[in-house]
């Protein structure tokens, strides 16, 4: 007898997910094909207001361009115009942000397209690697693979500190800024390494990923609570973010290579505490920042953290009811007819009315996880 799929056994969840996915493809994605697209620069505006008008641009970031490249790469074959938009974004990434003199990619350009913040940061390079891996998987073009190889080389040769960790930020000429290692860029680097490995064999990347996770366990996991801190242990004014705990959980649990690692064991062990301290029980909203003792440091509710919690739940045992409850909370509290609410405050009131171009990446990865779960 064939096992019953979750989609067959949970028709309510399937119907709910279909509604949310339809909202994504018919409301959110078109925002970035039309009003959110600066045709002159061939870049997405950084954010739209509630009426879908672009906010006056102060800058354009390479990271935002890369996230949108991932978004439209993931939609190729499903949304009209996704192939063309992906090609435009890939070309703009090179045209606007690549540093021909020193290598690597600038952080940002100004509204006229001139280099603005010319530092080289790991967060940006991790997203370029992540986006190019997904785009290369779809198009298999030599030019895309060349950029993929180039950003891997830059990360390895420029950002690596030799202990499995990587500098968060460097000067334009790769000079030290004494930034040290930070959790969030390292998490997205792990995500980018995993994306690269999912599309091609790369023993060196696999070795770097394992060493990175080993170093994360050593330098970022609080030994008493098992929480993954935002800065290395011993740093002044440290904290943890439940959204990042859930994001790491999904990356580790979904990877046969990393599942069973010490880092995975720590994040797994801390999951219940993260839910207890970091999720507001009545609204199911994920809080932004907490101190190590579980006290609120910033109870702002951000949509990306809700998406990461929902995605993590799809990999928890016997979580069918939790997945459905959390998807409904995302739909009711953060999605609306014209798009989404980026943030709610501690009382649940909408505190940001803008819609950044970077947020659809979180929704896309969340919905992909839900689709895999229902499959």
Protein Blocks (a to p, Z undefined) as FASTA:
>chain_A
ZZddfklmmmmlmmmmmmmmmmmmmmmmmmmmmmmpcfklopacfbdcfkopacddfbdc
fklmmmmmmmmmmmgokaghklmmmmmmmmmmmmmmpcfkngpjdfbdcfkopafbfcdc
fklmmmmmmmmmmmmmmnopaklmmmmmmmmmmmmmmmpgolopacfbdcfkopaehlop
afklmmmmmmmmmmmmmmoccfklmmmmmmmmmmmmmmmmcfklopacfbdehiahiadd
fklmmmmmmmmmmpmklgopaklmmmmmmmmmmmmmmpcfklopacfbdcfkopafblcd
cfklmmmmmmmmmmpghilmmmmmmmmmmmmmmgcfklpafbdcfkopafbfbdcfklmm
mmmmmmmmmmmmmZZ
